[in-house]
Amino acid sequence: TGNMIGKSKKMRDVYSLIEKIAGTDSTVLISGESGTGKEVAARAIHHQSPRTERSFVSINCGALPENLLESELFGHAKGSFTGAIANKKGLFEIAEKGTLFLDEVGEMSPWTQVKLLRTLQDKRIRRVGGTEEIPVNVRIIAATNQDLKKRIEEDKFREDLFYRLNVISMEIPPLRNRKEDIPILISHFLKKCCERMGRPMKRMPPRVMKIFESYPWPGNVRELENAIERIVAIEERETVTETSLPEELLSPQREPE
């Protein structure tokens, strides 16, 4: 399914859900730890959907301050703030008839949550500083690495918005819970990195593979890919040895609770 890799039962369940929901317009909330591949799953849903010919637009809601995030999502009207020298379309308009992926949606400020909720209800947006109501036709896929129910209890996330986003929920499992996928991922990333760096394909002997399989991967697939990239960059031999492994793989690790 797209760039999603794995044959474990947990991943097969994810693929199966993607196939079932891709053809709908339902809003999806993807949860999972950092680095598990939530955006990859969102792209897979988009590419299997009737919206595939249209844009897939993504934004990390935790990476921008409140006023900037609001302007990015909804656009702004000319003169709405210093520097707003022209009308600007927001991502809702840019993603028209496509998919808008809201990563780390749990980081949104209360005010932006209210605006998002209103947009989901009315299928209309109003640019910052504007008066015109602009109709939008966008599928929303949101993702979070936080426990949104806990954030609701702490009054940091709106319960009504949670239910609007959580029409279909999908959880991407952490890598430590699907260890049988590690060899397949390693093989994929070795091939990709060797091709990109113009290096001959490297071989991972069983004793080194064992180290990879016993490490808990707190950074998940992203951490694994970075580890493989480092190995390809510094390992001069064809067979990977322990000397080229990142230090944290060699120190004893406790599994996360």
PEWOZI-V940475 format. One record per helix or strand. SS is the DSSP state (helix for helix, strand for strand). FROM is the first residue (numbers start at 1). LEN is the number of residues. If there is no record, write none. Layout:
SS FROM LEN
SS FROM LEN
//
This chain:
helix 9 13
strand 28 4
helix 38 10
strand 56 5
helix 66 9
strand 76 1
strand 88 1
helix 91 4
strand 99 5
helix 105 3
helix 110 13
strand 124 2
strand 128 1
strand 134 2
strand 139 6
helix 148 6
helix 159 7
strand 168 4
helix 175 3
helix 179 19
strand 203 2
helix 206 9
helix 220 15
strand 239 2
helix 242 3
helix 247 4
//
